[in-house]
Amino acid sequence: MFDLSGQVALVTGASRGIGEAAARSLVKYGAKVVLAARSGKDIERIAAEINAAGGSAKAVTCDVSDYDDVVKAVETCIETYGGIDILVNNAGVIEPIARIEESDPEAWGKVIDINVKGVYYGLRAVAPHMLSKGSGTVVNISSGAATGALEGWSQYCASKAAALSLTRCGDKEFGDKGLRIVGLSPGTVATQMQVDIKASGINPVSQLDPAVHIPAEWVGEAICWLCTDAGDAYRGVDCSLRDEDVRKSVGLV
């Protein structure tokens, strides 16, 4: 069990998959959560379910590629719960999957807007608040694609490499000021993204049996674990959920 009592968390991309699982796990361990996503209807439903079960959650519509939206989400945390202690930079996309010579430049750029600028915007928006009190945790959802190239995934690989670099830069700038900036590479997870990857038929990941993907709930638990002192070992780097020792430490089967 991880004790996150009294902490306030903001989770981006919280309408489904890893983001939803993270929000539910954070609440389970005592945190108050603001769910942020472009899909207002979904996060309103999830927040209502959490509140009905005795937790504390609020939904805010947010496009992470818009800095003002991210600032609004952070301000919602502060106005509603009095501060912000945890940021889960989870919002991310992989579509459209395509080889470079067939890719659409505008669509390629939109992936960067979400997967890279969204992470930077999150860090930029929470940093002043966390620095002012000398504490806070940021978990950037990464991928093995951050360090391994895959056919058809130039936009995703480039964006996750950039996100890892932001994790490193964040730790370099904030690590000695009480902030914990970590990355989490979950491996393949049973989410809509894997459905899209399967449908693309490009590269070996699309050929994986869906049975090998881990549940999103495992990632939610790992995020909570990284928000405790255990996360100190992963400051400025990506923690891999493929690592059996990590899974055992988190308490996963």
C-alpha positions in Angstrom: 0.0 0.0 0.0 1.2 3.5 -0.9 0.2 6.4 1.3 -0.7 9.5 -0.8 -3.1 10.9 1.8 -3.6 14.7 1.5 -1.8 15.0 -1.9 -3.4 16.6 -4.9 -2.8 15.1 -8.3 -3.4 16.3 -11.9 -3.7 13.6 -14.5 -3.7 14.4 -18.2 -5.3 12.2 -20.8 -7.5 10.9 -18.0 -10.5 10.0 -20.1 -9.5 6.3 -20.6 -6.6 3.8 -20.5 -3.6 4.7 -18.5 -4.9 8.1 -17.5 -8.1 6.7 -16.1 -6.3 3.9 -14.3 -3.8 6.4 -12.8 -6.6 8.6 -11.5 -8.4 5.7 -9.9 -5.2 4.3 -8.3 -4.2 7.8 -6.9 -7.6 8.2 -5.3 -7.4 4.7 -3.8 -4.2 5.7 -2.0 -5.7 8.9 -0.6 -5.0 11.5 -3.2 -7.4 14.1 -4.5 -7.4 14.1 -8.3 -8.2 16.5 -11.1 -8.9 14.6 -14.3 -7.9 16.5 -17.5 -8.7 15.5 -21.1 -10.2 16.8 -24.3 -13.2 14.5 -23.8 -15.2 16.3 -21.1 -18.1 13.8 -21.0 -15.8 10.9 -20.2 -13.9 12.6 -17.4 -17.1 14.0 -15.9 -18.4 10.4 -15.7 -15.2 9.1 -14.2 -15.0 11.9 -11.6 -18.7 11.2 -10.7 -17.9 7.5 -10.2 -14.9 8.3 -8.0 -16.9 10.8 -5.9 -19.8 8.4 -5.5 -17.4 5.8 -4.2 -16.1 8.2 -1.5 -13.1 9.6 -3.3 -12.5 13.2 -4.3 -12.2 14.1 -8.0 -12.9 17.0 -10.4 -12.9 17.1 -14.2 -11.5 19.8 -16.3 -11.6 19.9 -20.1 -8.0 20.4 -21.3 -6.1 20.2 -24.6 -2.5 19.7 -23.5 -1.2 21.2 -26.8 -2.7 24.5 -25.6 -0.6 26.0 -22.8 -3.5 28.2 -21.5 -5.6 25.0 -21.1 -2.8 23.3 -19.0 -2.5 26.4 -16.8 -6.2 26.3 -16.3 -6.0 22.7 -15.2 -3.3 23.5 -12.7 -5.2 26.4 -11.4 -8.3 24.2 -11.0 -6.2 21.9 -8.7 -5.1 24.9 -6.6 -8.5 26.5 -6.4 -10.3 23.3 -5.7 -7.9 21.5 -3.4 -5.4 24.2 -2.3 -2.3 23.1 -4.2 -0.8 20.5 -6.5 1.7 17.8 -5.4 1.6 15.3 -8.4 1.5 15.8 -12.1 1.0 12.7 -14.4 1.9 13.8 -17.9 0.1 11.0 -19.6 -1.8 12.5 -22.6 -0.3 11.1 -25.8 -1.1 9.9 -29.3 0.5 7.7 -31.9 -1.7 8.2 -34.9 -1.3 8.5 -37.8 1.2 5.6 -38.1 3.0 5.9 -41.4 6.4 5.6 -43.0 8.2 8.9 -43.3 7.9 9.2 -47.1 4.1 8.7 -46.7 3.5 10.7 -43.6 1.4 13.9 -43.5 3.6 16.8 -42.2 0.7 18.5 -40.4 -0.5 15.4 -38.7 3.1 14.5 -37.7 3.4 17.9 -36.1 0.2 17.5 -34.1 1.7 14.4 -32.5 4.7 16.6 -31.4 2.3 19.3 -30.1 0.6 16.7 -27.8 3.4 14.4 -26.9 6.2 16.9 -26.5 4.8 20.3 -26.0 2.1 18.8 -23.7 4.9 17.4 -21.4 6.8 20.7 -21.4 3.6 22.7 -20.8 2.8 20.5 -17.8 6.2 20.9 -16.4 6.2 24.7 -17.0 2.8 25.1 -15.4 3.4 23.2 -12.2 7.0 24.1 -11.6 6.4 27.5 -9.9 3.9 26.0 -7.5 6.1 23.0 -6.6 9.2 25.1 -6.4 7.6 27.5 -4.0 7.0 24.7 -1.5 10.1 22.7 -2.3 8.3 19.4 -3.1 6.3 17.6 -5.8 6.4 14.7 -8.2 6.1 14.7 -12.0 5.6 11.4 -13.7 6.1 11.6 -17.5 4.7 8.6 -19.3 7.4 7.4 -21.7 8.0 4.3 -23.9 10.6 2.0 -25.2 10.2 4.0 -28.3 12.2 6.8 -26.6 15.4 4.9 -27.2 14.4 2.4 -30.0 13.4 3.3 -33.5 10.5 1.5 -35.1 9.2 1.6 -38.7 6.2 3.9 -39.1 6.6 5.5 -35.7 8.9 8.4 -36.5 6.5 10.8 -34.9 6.1 8.7 -31.8 9.7 7.7 -31.3 10.9 11.3 -31.8 8.3 12.6 -29.3 9.0 10.0 -26.6 12.8 10.7 -27.0 12.0 14.3 -26.4 9.9 13.5 -23.4 12.7 11.5 -21.9 15.0 14.5 -22.5 12.5 16.7 -20.7 12.5 14.3 -17.8 16.3 14.6 -17.7 16.3 18.4 -18.0 13.6 18.7 -15.3 15.6 16.6 -12.9 18.7 18.6 -13.7 17.0 21.9 -13.0 14.6 20.9 -10.2 16.1 17.8 -8.6 18.1 19.7 -6.0 15.1 21.9 -5.1 12.9 19.1 -3.8 11.1 18.0 -6.9 11.0 14.4 -8.2 10.9 14.3 -12.0 10.7 10.7 -13.3 9.7 8.8 -16.4 7.7 5.6 -16.6 8.1 3.3 -19.6 5.2 0.8 -19.2 5.8 -1.5 -22.1 2.7 -2.6 -24.2 -0.5 -1.9 -22.4 -4.0 -3.1 -23.2 -5.4 0.3 -24.4 -7.0 1.8 -27.5 -3.5 2.7 -28.7 -2.6 -1.0 -29.0 -5.8 -1.5 -31.0 -4.7 1.2 -33.4 -1.2 -0.2 -33.6 -2.5 -3.7 -34.4 -4.7 -2.3 -37.2 -1.7 -0.5 -38.8 0.1 -3.8 -39.5 3.4 -1.9 -39.5 6.5 -3.1 -37.6 6.8 -6.0 -35.1 4.7 -4.4 -32.3 1.6 -4.6 -34.5 2.1 -8.4 -34.7 2.0 -9.0 -31.0 -0.7 -11.2 -29.5 -3.0 -8.9 -27.5 -2.7 -11.4 -24.6 0.9 -10.1 -23.9 -0.2 -6.6 -23.1 -0.4 -5.6 -19.4 -3.6 -4.1 -17.9 -3.7 -0.3 -17.6 -4.3 -0.8 -13.9 -0.7 -2.1 -13.5 0.5 1.2 -14.8 -1.7 3.2 -12.4 -0.2 1.3 -9.5 3.3 1.9 -10.8 2.6 5.6 -11.0 1.5 5.7 -7.4 4.6 3.8 -6.4 6.8 6.4 -8.2 5.1 9.1 -6.2 6.5 7.7 -3.0 10.1 7.7 -1.8 10.6 4.7 -4.1 10.6 7.1 -7.0 13.8 8.7 -5.9 15.8 5.9 -7.5 14.4 7.0 -10.9 14.9 10.7 -10.8 15.8 11.9 -14.3 15.4 8.5 -16.0 12.7 6.2 -17.3 11.6 3.4 -14.9 10.7 0.3 -17.0 7.7 -1.7 -16.0 9.1 -4.6 -18.0 11.6 -5.0 -15.2 10.5 -7.9 -13.0 12.1 -6.4 -9.9 10.1 -3.2 -10.5 6.9 -5.2 -10.9 7.6 -7.0 -7.6 8.4 -3.8 -5.8 5.1 -2.3 -7.0 3.3 -5.4 -5.9 2.2 -6.6 -9.3 1.6 -10.3 -10.1 
